[in-house]
Amino acid sequence: MKPTHQNHVVKNIMKMQHLSLGLLLLGIIATSAVSSTQVTNTSNQPTPFLIYGEVFYENNTQVDAPMVVVTNLNTRRELVAENQSGENFYQVITTVSEMHTGDLLLISAEKDGRPVGSVNRTITMNESRAGVLIVDINRGLPDLRVIGIFPPQCIFDGRNNTVNATIANNGTAPAGGFNVSLAVNGDLFERARIESLDTECTESLTFNWTPEERGNHTLTVTADSDGEIDESDETNNATSVSVFVGVPDFTVLDVTLDQVEPVIGDTVTINATVANLGVMDGTTAVEFYDTGSLDITRTYEEWEEIGFSSSMYDTLKIPGAIKVRVHFRDIEPYSYIRIYDNNELKVGEIKIRPEQNVTVTDYWTDWVPGDTLRMEEVFASFTIDRYQALVANETISLDAGNIQTVIASYRNVTQGLHNLSVAIDPRDAIPEYDESNNSLAAPRVIDVCGADLAVMDITTTPDEWYVGDIVTVNATIENIGEADADNFTVIFKYGAYNRSHVEFYNTSISLPPNTSTTVPAPWNLTGIADGYYDLTVSTSSDKTPYSRHWPRIDMDETNNIEKISDHVYPQWDFSVEKVSARPQNVREGDSVDITATIGNHGHASGNVSVGFYIDMWDYILGSGVAPLAYHDCLGAPRGWSRDNVSNATGRYIRIGSIDNVHVMVGEETNITLPWDAFTATGNHTIMVVADPDELLPETSDTHIDEELFENNNGTCLLNITPPDISVTNFSLQTYADVGVMVNTTAVVRNNGNEQANSTLWWVVEGDKSHTKTLPGASDSDEWLITQPQHGVLMMRVHFSYVNTYYAASSTHNWMAGVDVVDVNGQNLYSQSCDRESGELNKTNIWTKWGSGDTLIIKPYSKEYGGVICVIDKYQVVIGNETITLNADGYGSYNAIWNATVK
C-alpha cells in the first residue's frame, strides 16, 4: 500500500537538497534575463516545474551520473536532465507553461550510450499544481504475499489452537516493518509484527485461536494489513482458508474372544467394538496386540562356563506377528546385546558400558519388523519378563457418532499366558477429545496349553559303573500335557558330582499327549577318571542352552530334568605285593637284582609300568646338587618331570623301570630289575611303585606329589658298602691360551682290601663378573649366562649378593625378585619379596646344578620394586667316568679341557 506524496518527499532528504539547489539556480537564471530597469518587477517571472528522481539498473543497483532525457510526447519538446558524478540522481527544471495536466512524458535513461530504462508518466492535477514530478527509473519495490495458512488438522472448540502463516516478499526490494493480521469470518482477531523482510525471503507467524463454536469458519491472513509498505502489487496481500471446528473421538468399547483356553497352534478370533464419539468423521488404524509372559535370563555363571568372549543367542518367534519387541526387567553392567530381525539384519543394540556401573531397569526394545526377534549376547546378564507383538491391524473409516465391529484372527498361538488388547489410533495420529479411551484389553488372560514332557525315571545296565565300560542309560519320558510334543531333544549328560556336565548323547522324539517312551543311550566310560558322578537326562526344544527359542513349547520345564548319582570305579587296581633285593649287602658298583611281585585286584586285566627307586640321603658334589634323576649320571634315566618320586624333597630317585607288565585280574606277576649300585653308600630303602607316572586310574591310586601310594608300592632294604678311595694327585698346566686343549690328570688310590667301584667327576670353576639392575619400575629381563665348553654336563653360578628392595620414598604396592632356570626350564634358584614380606638381601649364594652349559637369569620388578643381581663365579661339570680299582691299587685318569674361556 502506497504512502502519500508528501511523505515520500520528506523521506528523501538528498532529493530535497537537490531541489533547493535547482530553485536557487532558476532564480539566478531568471534575474540575469531582464534589464536593469526591470529588476524590481518580478510579477512576470515564469513559475518553475521540477522533474527529478533516481535511476537504477534492473538488478536494483544505482546508475552513476545517468544521462536522462524527458520528452513531452504531447508537445515533442525534449529536455536534458542535470546529473552529478557519484550519484544516481537527475533533475530537470522547466516552467509550468511547458508541463500541463494530462501531458504524457517519456523519461528515458542511458549510461555510456546504452539504454538503462524508461518510464511513461502522465502528469496529474496535483503534480501540475505543486510544480513537482518525482519519477524513479527501475526502482525496486517489495511485493508482500501470504503464501500459506496452516491450521491444525483437527481444531478443538474451547481449546487453544495454533494457526501458522507464511509471508513472502516476492518483490525486488526489501520491506521494512509491517503488520500481519488474522481475521475470523471477516472479523479482525489478532495482529503480528514483522520487523523486516528481504527479497525472496519468507517468515512464519503463529496465531493462537480459541474458537467458541463448532462448525465451518473462514480464516483470512493479510500481509501489510495497515498499508505501511509501498509495493509493486497491492492486490495480493490477503489469503483465506475454510476450516472445520470439531474433532473425532475414537474409542474401543468392547473386546471379546471366541475361546480362552486354546491349545498351542490354535487360532483365536478377536472381536473389537469401536466407536467415534466425536463430531468429525475420520479414518484411522485399529491394531491387535498380544502381550505375553517370558522368563529369559542370562547369568554370570553361564558366561564363566562357556567363556566371556563367546556369544549366546535367544530367539523369540510369534508366528504371523507384524512386529515384536521385548521388555527387560533388568540389564547388568558390561552387557552387550545385538538385535536382529527374521532376515538376520541387525536392527539395534544394547550396550551397558562399564563406566556406567548401573543396572538398567524397565527397558523396552524398539519394534522389530516381522514375527522373529533374535538376540546375540556377549557377556550379557539380564532378565526379560514379557514381550509385545502386533498380530493384526486394520484401517477403518468411522463417521461421527457411529459404531463398528472389527474382527481379527490370531493364528498359531504359542504356549503360555497371553493378554490380548485392541488399540484404535494407537500412535495418536489424529487429535481427539479424549486420548485415554483408545485401547482396551480382553476381559480374561488366555492360557494356551502345550506339551509337557517329564523325565520319569533313569536306570543303567549294568548297575555298577567302571572306567572303560560302556553303560546303557535308559530314560523314561512321558508327555503329560494336552498337545503333541514334536521334535523335542532328549539330552544325556554326565559330570563330576555337583560340577558342570558334559553331553554324551542326544536324540529327537515326538510324543502325543498322555503317552510315554523309553530312550536308551550308550555311555562310554573309557578315558574318564574314577570318582563320584552325576548322570542327568533332560528334554528341551533347544538343541543347545547357548541358543534358545521362545516362547517355550513345554508347559512345565521344572520336570524336564532328572538326575542320578553314583561312583565310577577304576577298572584296575594294581598292587606291589612284595619287594626283595639279592644280595641285600653289596659294595658300591656291584650288581643287585631287585624283584617285585605285582598284583591286580581290579575289574579288568591290563598292562602297567613299574618304577624302581632308591632313597637319596647324601649329596654327590656337596651342598645344592640337584637330585640325580635330573642328570645322566649313575645309570639313572634322564628327565626331571616324574623321575623324582617326591620332587619337593628329592628323597627317592628312579634307578630303572619295566614297562607293559601284564597282570590278569586276581593274579600276580613277578618281575626283576638288575641294577649296578653306583650311588652313595650306606643303608638304603629300595621302593617299587606300580604306575609311578599316574597314567592309569586305579581304585587304590598313586599320588606321588603327596607321597600317597595306597597299595601301589613296596619296599626293601639294601646296604651299600662304601669304598675307601682318595685322590692322591691332580695336575694340569698353570697357563693356557684360549682355545688350547688342556690335559688334566688325577691319580686315585683304593685304600681298601677289596676291589672298589666309584665315579670320578671333573669340575671347572671360573670367575664371572655380571651385574643386572632393575631400578624400580614394572620391568623384566632374561639374562643368559653361558660357558660353551666341550662335554659340559651341568652348570651352576654363584651370586655375591641378590638384593630385592623397595625403590620409592612413600608407601606403594611393589614386588621384586629373580628366578634362575636351566635350558630345560628346571628352576635352580628363586628369590622374591613384596610389600607384605619386606625387602630381602642375600649373599654368597650357589644355585643348584642345571643341565647343559647355559643358565637363564630372570630378574623382574613390578610397580616400585627394584632388583640388583651380582654374579662373580661359576662351575661346570665337564665330564664323569665310572672307575674300578683293585685292592690297594692306583689309577691314573685323564680329561681334556678345551680352554675356550679365560
Beta strands, then each sheet from edge to edge (+ up, - down):
strand 1: 48-54
strand 2: 67-72
strand 3: 77-80
strand 4: 82-83
strand 5: 89-95
strand 6: 104-111
strand 7: 114-122
strand 8: 132-134
strand 9: 144-150
strand 10: 161-169
strand 11: 178-184
strand 12: 187-194
strand 13: 202-209
strand 14: 215-223
strand 15: 238-245
strand 16: 250-257
strand 17: 268-276
strand 18: 282-298
strand 19: 311-317
strand 20: 323-331
strand 21: 336-340
strand 22: 346-351
strand 23: 360-364
strand 24: 368-369
strand 25: 372-378
strand 26: 382-398
strand 27: 403-410
strand 28: 416-424
strand 29: 439-441
strand 30: 446-448
strand 31: 453-461
strand 32: 465-466
strand 33: 470-479
strand 34: 485-496
strand 35: 502-511
strand 36: 515-524
strand 37: 531-540
strand 38: 547-550
strand 39: 561-569
strand 40: 574-582
strand 41: 585-587
strand 42: 591-600
strand 43: 606-615
strand 44: 652-663
strand 45: 668-676
strand 46: 682-690
strand 47: 713-721
strand 48: 725-731
strand 49: 741-750
strand 50: 756-774
strand 51: 779-780
strand 52: 783-786
strand 53: 794-806
strand 54: 814-822
strand 55: 827-834
strand 56: 840-846
strand 57: 850-851
strand 58: 854-863
strand 59: 865-885
strand 60: 890-898
sheet 1: 4+ 5- 1+ 8+
sheet 2: 3+ 2- 6+ 7-
sheet 3: 9+ 10- 13+
sheet 4: 12+ 11- 14+ 15-
sheet 5: 16+ 17- 27+
sheet 6: 23+ 20- 26+ 18- 28+ 29-
sheet 7: 23+ 20- 26+ 18- 28+ 30-
sheet 8: 22+ 21- 25+ 19- 38-
sheet 9: 23+ 20- 24+
sheet 10: 31+ 33- 36+
sheet 11: 32+ 39+ 37- 34+ 35-
sheet 12: 40+ 42- 45+
sheet 13: 41+ 47+ 46- 43+ 44-
sheet 14: 48+ 49- 60+
sheet 15: 50+ 59- 53+ 56-
sheet 16: 50+ 59- 53+ 57-
sheet 17: 51+ 58- 52+
sheet 18: 51+ 58- 54+ 55-
end
